[in-house]
Amino acid sequence: MATGTAAPASLSELQASYDALKARGLKLDLSRGKPSPAQLDLSNALLDLPLSADHTASDGTDVRNYGGGDGLPELRAIFGELLRVPVEQLLALGNASLTVMHDVIVHALLHGVPGTTIPWRNQQIAFLCPSPGYDRHFAITEHLGIRMIPLPYLEGGRLDLAAIAEQLEDPAVRGMWLVPLYANPGGQIVTPEEAQALVSLPAAAPDFRIFWDNAYAVHHLTADEKPAIDVLGLASAAGNPDRPLVFASTSKITHAGAGVSFFGASPANIAWYRLHAGVQTIGPDKVNQLRHARFLESAEGVRAHMRKHRELLVPKFAAVERILGQRLTGHAGWTTPLGGYFVALTAPRGTATRAVDLAKAAGILVTPAGAAFPYGEDPDDAVIRLAPSFPSLDELEAAIDGLCSCVLLAEAELAAQAQA
């Protein structure tokens, strides 16, 4: 978290600066972590692969036909290595891992999960939510009527294992959301020691599940390409093999709207998912999976491909760091992530909502204040999620600079109100 000092400006000066910003008629969007057109172009060869003459997978499957609910083995082998999940415990599914997470919870609500015969819907259910976190995770649980328990990260981005252990004494706690590598939006990284603790802690609920969303497993912003944690192996060794549910996708690797999702789990959980998903679908899009397998070729092929993404993203994250340092040092803090897609800006307490509203009025769209917290409630009204990936560098610089003006004005307004 970067901090420091900067020369103050008066409220009237900041208001004049904001009025000039608003007069520019900007239309800039920092609200979602979408790949840029240049990033999507890296995978355009997917669209040109000649499958008409060879549409057979490595196991003899004709990808044009029904069946193959587990997904293609060659693609599962590639991502099994990257995610550190045995191929036989990894399914390749549709284009969105968020859909799989939603469906897993719905199946649990309707039918229960291995470890209990009681459907979750017949019980009090709560999920642990390290915060700030991924707004779409929280949207799923809120939409399905599941109580969410916010758990603030400790200093340095560490999980509050003591608080988690205390919460697990409650049999209502059935799940936990977690992005283990480059968390959205703060960039936190779960250590092997934390992972070991999470799969080992006693839980009052025998069917407690960790929704281990490895969305950014290969999305590094530095040459230090941290490997995925073998969370399934750790859980098995700890005597809780069914606890972790691993999710991932190619959404920010190839084409975001036409990717492949992955679900990894214990043999019991995989059999359970097959049982219920088999009623829902006759199989995933295997044509798309074959394109991905042939385009990416291997785990090392994925790593090489993601280094091309890194070349496009690093200048944008550097620009965010530079402008925040120039404009907000001494006024706000922010994360400097080693990977992933986001920067978490911590504005002065009580100003995030006002700053986001000011930005929107000036034509700069950012994620709503509070979105990174369960129920949209940031107790400090401070965190603003920045998504640098999609805009061009010039647009990004204009948007971040403009947002800084909004943060400073919101801070000055709050100070003036306190003095009134």
Secondary structure, DSSP 8 states (H G I E B T S, - for coil): -B--------HHHHHHHHHHHHHT---EEESS----HHHHHTTGGGGG---SS--B-TTS-BTTSS--TT--HHHHHHHHHHHT--GGGEEE-SS-HHHHHHHHHHHHHHH--TT-SS-GGGS--EEEEEES--HHHHHHHHHTT-EEEEEE--GGG---HHHHHHHTTSTTEEEEEE--SS-TTT-----HHHHHHHHHS--SSTT-EEEEE-TTTT-BSSS-------HHHHHHHTT-TTSEEEEEESTTTS-TTS--EEEE--HHHHHHHHHHHHHH-S---HHHHHHHHHHH-SHHHHHHHHHHHHHHHHHHHHHHHHHHHHHHTTT-EE---SBSS-EEEE-STT-HHHHHHHHHHTTEEE--TTTTSGGG--TTS-EEEE--SSS-HHHHHHHHHHHHHHHHHHHHHHHHHHH-
